[in-house]
Amino acid sequence: MELNYKEFLQQEFLASLGQRILLQRKKLKVAAESVALAAAISRITLHRIEKGEPGVSMGAYMSVIIALGLSLSIQEGAPKLNDLEEDNHLSEIAIKDYPQLKLISWQLKDDAILNAVEAKNMYERNQKYIRFNEMTEQEKKLINQLGIVFDDH
């Protein structure tokens, strides 16, 4: 199934959140039944949360987070274009190191090097051709560092 970027980000975030919740429960050595009871949800819902399923309500996620003594914060994190060039490892981006960037940069030679602004523009202009579910962790990190926000197609 092909995911759009919003679905891809949601899936990544919820999987990470679910994993963090599971690790905290294991760290505290608390049974799933006990956490579910403390959060006023079913054990099945807790397991769905730990798997990062998107169909579970945000309220249920928050109940579990609070029951485990965790907190959730939202941060603004997209860097500005001026900051991108100052970041040394973003000044020379080899397209061969990023499979989806290579895919959408078909017109460039295999050993082409882009600067941060060029890479950001390439991703944004060609987003409909990007296979988000095939993206490497390295490329996901690059996209986050570039502060790219994709349209929902």
MIFIKOL-572954 format. One record per residue: residue in three letters; y negated, z, x of N, C-alpha, C in turn. Coordinates in steps of 0.02 Angstrom, whole numbers, plus 50000, padded with zeros to 5 digits. Layout:
residues N
[ala,[Y,Z,X],[Y,Z,X],[Y,Z,X]]
...
//
This chain:
residues 153
[met,[50059,50000,50042],[50000,50000,50000],[49938,50000,50045]]
[glu,[49893,49955,50032],[49830,49949,50070],[49780,50000,50042]]
[leu,[49750,50040,50087],[49702,50090,50067],[49631,50066,50082]]
[asn,[49584,50083,50037],[49514,50071,50056],[49493,50130,50100]]
[tyr,[49434,50125,50128],[49413,50175,50177],[49405,50245,50146]]
[lys,[49379,50249,50086],[49371,50315,50055],[49439,50348,50044]]
[glu,[49488,50309,50020],[49555,50336,50010],[49586,50357,50076]]
[phe,[49575,50317,50127],[49600,50333,50194],[49571,50398,50219]]
[leu,[49505,50406,50214],[49473,50468,50237],[49498,50528,50197]]
[gln,[49503,50519,50131],[49527,50574,50089],[49598,50594,50109]]
[gln,[49641,50546,50120],[49710,50560,50139],[49712,50597,50206]]
[glu,[49673,50574,50254],[49671,50606,50320],[49645,50677,50315]]
[phe,[49591,50687,50277],[49561,50753,50271],[49609,50801,50236]]
[leu,[49637,50780,50180],[49681,50825,50143],[49745,50841,50181]]
[ala,[49772,50793,50218],[49831,50806,50259],[49815,50858,50312]]
[ser,[49757,50851,50343],[49736,50898,50395],[49724,50968,50364]]
[leu,[49691,50969,50307],[49678,51033,50273],[49744,51066,50253]]
[gly,[49789,51028,50225],[49854,51055,50205],[49893,51083,50263]]
[gln,[49891,51047,50319],[49924,51070,50380],[49894,51135,50405]]
[arg,[49828,51140,50402],[49794,51201,50424],[49812,51260,50380]]
[ile,[49817,51248,50315],[49837,51300,50268],[49908,51323,50282]]
[leu,[49953,51275,50291],[50023,51292,50306],[50028,51332,50371]]
[leu,[49992,51311,50423],[49994,51347,50486],[49969,51419,50479]]
[gln,[49917,51428,50439],[49890,51496,50428],[49941,51539,50391]]
[arg,[49974,51510,50342],[50024,51549,50304],[50081,51569,50350]]
[lys,[50103,51522,50392],[50158,51537,50439],[50135,51589,50491]]
[lys,[50074,51582,50515],[50046,51629,50564],[50045,51700,50536]]
[leu,[50026,51705,50473],[50023,51770,50440],[50092,51795,50418]]
[lys,[50142,51751,50422],[50211,51767,50401],[50213,51789,50328]]
[val,[50179,51750,50286],[50176,51765,50215],[50219,51713,50178]]
[ala,[50259,51735,50132],[50301,51690,50093],[50258,51648,50046]]
[ala,[50282,51588,50033],[50246,51542,49989],[50235,51573,49920]]
[glu,[50284,51609,49895],[50279,51641,49830],[50222,51691,49828]]
[ser,[50213,51729,49883],[50160,51780,49886],[50091,51748,49887]]
[val,[50083,51694,49926],[50019,51659,49928],[50003,51628,49860]]
[ala,[50053,51597,49829],[50044,51567,49764],[50022,51619,49713]]
[leu,[50054,51677,49714],[50037,51731,49668],[49965,51755,49680]]
[ala,[49947,51764,49743],[49879,51787,49761],[49827,51736,49741]]
[ala,[49844,51672,49743],[49797,51618,49726],[49800,51599,49652]]
[ala,[49845,51631,49615],[49853,51618,49543],[49872,51544,49530]]
[ile,[49917,51518,49572],[49943,51451,49562],[50019,51453,49568]]
[ser,[50053,51399,49551],[50125,51398,49558],[50145,51384,49630]]
[arg,[50206,51401,49647],[50232,51388,49714],[50234,51313,49727]]
[ile,[50249,51274,49676],[50251,51201,49683],[50182,51174,49700]]
[thr,[50130,51200,49666],[50062,51179,49681],[50043,51197,49753]]
[leu,[50064,51256,49776],[50051,51275,49845],[50083,51224,49893]]
[his,[50144,51205,49881],[50177,51156,49924],[50142,51088,49922]]
[arg,[50117,51070,49863],[50078,51007,49858],[50014,51012,49899]]
[ile,[49983,51070,49898],[49922,51081,49938],[49939,51077,50012]]
[glu,[49994,51108,50033],[50014,51107,50103],[50032,51037,50127]]
[lys,[50050,50993,50081],[50064,50923,50098],[50001,50881,50094]]
[gly,[49947,50909,50068],[49883,50873,50064],[49880,50824,50007]]
[glu,[49913,50838,49953],[49912,50792,49896],[49844,50792,49862]]
[pro,[49817,50732,49848],[49750,50727,49819],[49746,50745,49745]]
[gly,[49801,50749,49710],[49799,50763,49639],[49789,50836,49622]]
[val,[49789,50879,49672],[49780,50951,49661],[49705,50965,49658]]
[ser,[49685,51009,49612],[49613,51022,49603],[49583,51057,49663]]
[met,[49520,51045,49673],[49483,51078,49727],[49484,51153,49717]]
[gly,[49483,51175,49656],[49486,51247,49641],[49550,51278,49666]]
[ala,[49606,51243,49659],[49670,51268,49684],[49669,51272,49760]]
[tyr,[49643,51220,49791],[49637,51221,49865],[49596,51282,49886]]
[met,[49539,51293,49853],[49495,51348,49872],[49528,51416,49859]]
[ser,[49566,51422,49806],[49601,51485,49792],[49649,51502,49849]]
[val,[49685,51452,49874],[49732,51463,49929],[49694,51478,49993]]
[ile,[49641,51443,50006],[49601,51455,50066],[49576,51527,50067]]
[ile,[49551,51550,50011],[49525,51619,50006],[49582,51669,50012]]
[ala,[49640,51655,49979],[49697,51701,49982],[49722,51709,50053]]
[leu,[49715,51658,50095],[49739,51661,50164],[49685,51685,50213]]
[gly,[49626,51702,50186],[49573,51727,50228],[49539,51673,50270]]
[leu,[49543,51612,50246],[49510,51556,50280],[49444,51541,50246]]
[ser,[49406,51497,50275],[49345,51473,50243],[49340,51398,50253]]
[leu,[49301,51366,50212],[49291,51294,50215],[49217,51281,50223]]
[ser,[49199,51238,50270],[49129,51222,50279],[49120,51146,50281]]
[ile,[49062,51124,50263],[49046,51053,50264],[48991,51044,50316]]
[gln,[49002,50996,50361],[48954,50984,50414],[48929,50913,50411]]
[glu,[48866,50905,50427],[48838,50839,50434],[48851,50818,50505]]
[gly,[48884,50761,50515],[48905,50746,50582],[48895,50675,50607]]
[ala,[48867,50631,50569],[48859,50562,50592],[48803,50558,50644]]
[pro,[48820,50533,50704],[48767,50527,50754],[48720,50470,50738]]
[lys,[48659,50474,50763],[48610,50421,50754],[48622,50368,50807]]
[leu,[48603,50306,50793],[48615,50251,50840],[48584,50263,50908]]
[asn,[48526,50294,50911],[48494,50308,50975],[48537,50353,51019]]
[asp,[48573,50399,50988],[48616,50445,51024],[48679,50410,51050]]
[leu,[48699,50355,51019],[48761,50322,51037],[48759,50295,51108]]
[glu,[48704,50264,51127],[48699,50234,51192],[48697,50286,51248]]
[glu,[48673,50346,51231],[48669,50399,51281],[48738,50428,51296]]
[asp,[48785,50421,51250],[48853,50445,51260],[48888,50396,51306]]
[asn,[48902,50415,51368],[48927,50369,51419],[48990,50330,51399]]
[his,[49038,50364,51368],[49100,50328,51352],[49091,50279,51294]]
[leu,[49035,50283,51260],[49021,50235,51206],[48979,50176,51230]]
[ser,[48958,50178,51292],[48916,50123,51316],[48957,50060,51332]]
[glu,[49021,50070,51346],[49066,50013,51359],[49131,50023,51320]]
[ile,[49137,49987,51266],[49196,49993,51223],[49238,49929,51231]]
[ala,[49297,49937,51260],[49342,49880,51271],[49379,49866,51206]]
[ile,[49371,49807,51178],[49403,49792,51114],[49479,49796,51119]]
[lys,[49507,49782,51178],[49580,49784,51185],[49609,49855,51175]]
[asp,[49566,49907,51181],[49588,49976,51173],[49590,49999,51101]]
[tyr,[49563,49957,51055],[49558,49976,50985],[49586,49919,50942]]
[pro,[49648,49926,50918],[49682,49871,50883],[49643,49841,50824]]
[gln,[49612,49883,50783],[49576,49855,50725],[49511,49821,50747]]
[leu,[49479,49848,50797],[49419,49815,50825],[49439,49748,50855]]
[lys,[49495,49746,50888],[49521,49683,50917],[49535,49633,50860]]
[leu,[49566,49657,50807],[49582,49615,50749],[49520,49583,50719]]
[ile,[49467,49621,50712],[49406,49595,50680],[49359,49560,50729]]
[ser,[49376,49564,50794],[49337,49530,50846],[49375,49470,50872]]
[trp,[49408,49435,50829],[49451,49378,50847],[49414,49325,50888]]
[gln,[49349,49320,50878],[49310,49268,50911],[49293,49285,50984]]
[leu,[49306,49348,51004],[49291,49370,51072],[49353,49367,51116]]
[lys,[49342,49363,51181],[49397,49363,51228],[49431,49431,51228]]
[asp,[49495,49433,51248],[49533,49495,51247],[49503,49550,51290]]
[asp,[49468,49531,51343],[49439,49581,51388],[49365,49596,51373]]
[ala,[49343,49576,51313],[49273,49586,51295],[49255,49661,51292]]
[ile,[49194,49675,51311],[49167,49743,51310],[49106,49743,51263]]
[leu,[49105,49791,51217],[49048,49797,51171],[49012,49862,51185]]
[asn,[48947,49864,51170],[48912,49928,51172],[48920,49961,51103]]
[ala,[48896,50021,51096],[48906,50059,51034],[48876,50024,50973]]
[val,[48817,49997,50980],[48784,49963,50924],[48823,49901,50904]]
[glu,[48846,49863,50953],[48885,49802,50938],[48951,49820,50903]]
[ala,[48984,49872,50927],[49047,49893,50896],[49035,49917,50825]]
[lys,[48984,49957,50815],[48967,49982,50748],[48954,49923,50701]]
[asn,[48915,49875,50724],[48900,49816,50682],[48963,49776,50667]]
[met,[49007,49769,50716],[49069,49732,50707],[49112,49765,50653]]
[tyr,[49121,49830,50658],[49160,49867,50608],[49129,49860,50538]]
[glu,[49064,49870,50533],[49032,49868,50468],[49032,49799,50437]]
[arg,[49021,49747,50477],[49021,49678,50450],[49089,49655,50428]]
[asn,[49141,49680,50459],[49209,49654,50447],[49256,49705,50416]]
[gln,[49227,49754,50381],[49268,49809,50356],[49323,49787,50308]]
[lys,[49313,49733,50273],[49364,49712,50224],[49428,49688,50258]]
[tyr,[49425,49675,50323],[49484,49651,50360],[49519,49707,50398]]
[ile,[49490,49766,50397],[49519,49822,50434],[49578,49852,50396]]
[arg,[49632,49865,50432],[49691,49897,50404],[49687,49971,50421]]
[phe,[49656,50009,50377],[49642,50080,50391],[49706,50120,50401]]
[asn,[49758,50104,50365],[49820,50141,50370],[49858,50126,50435]]
[glu,[49836,50076,50474],[49867,50060,50539],[49823,50081,50597]]
[met,[49770,50117,50584],[49721,50135,50635],[49749,50191,50680]]
[thr,[49739,50184,50745],[49762,50235,50792],[49714,50295,50790]]
[glu,[49739,50351,50815],[49697,50411,50819],[49636,50399,50863]]
[gln,[49645,50362,50917],[49590,50346,50962],[49536,50306,50926]]
[glu,[49557,50259,50884],[49509,50218,50848],[49474,50257,50792]]
[lys,[49511,50302,50760],[49480,50345,50709],[49425,50387,50741]]
[lys,[49439,50412,50801],[49390,50453,50837],[49328,50411,50854]]
[leu,[49339,50349,50876],[49283,50305,50892],[49240,50293,50830]]
[ile,[49271,50279,50775],[49234,50266,50712],[49193,50327,50692]]
[asn,[49222,50386,50699],[49184,50447,50684],[49125,50455,50732]]
[gln,[49136,50442,50796],[49083,50448,50846],[49027,50397,50834]]
[leu,[49046,50339,50809],[48996,50288,50794],[48958,50304,50730]]
[gly,[48984,50350,50690],[48951,50369,50628],[48954,50315,50575]]
[ile,[49009,50278,50574],[49016,50223,50527],[49033,50250,50458]]
[val,[48999,50224,50408],[49014,50239,50338],[49030,50172,50306]]
[phe,[49092,50165,50282],[49113,50103,50252],[49101,50104,50177]]
[asp,[49091,50044,50149],[49086,50036,50077],[49156,50046,50048]]
[asp,[49158,50062,49984],[49222,50068,49949],[49238,50002,49917]]
[his,[49284,49965,49948],[49304,49899,49921],[49370,49903,49887]]
//
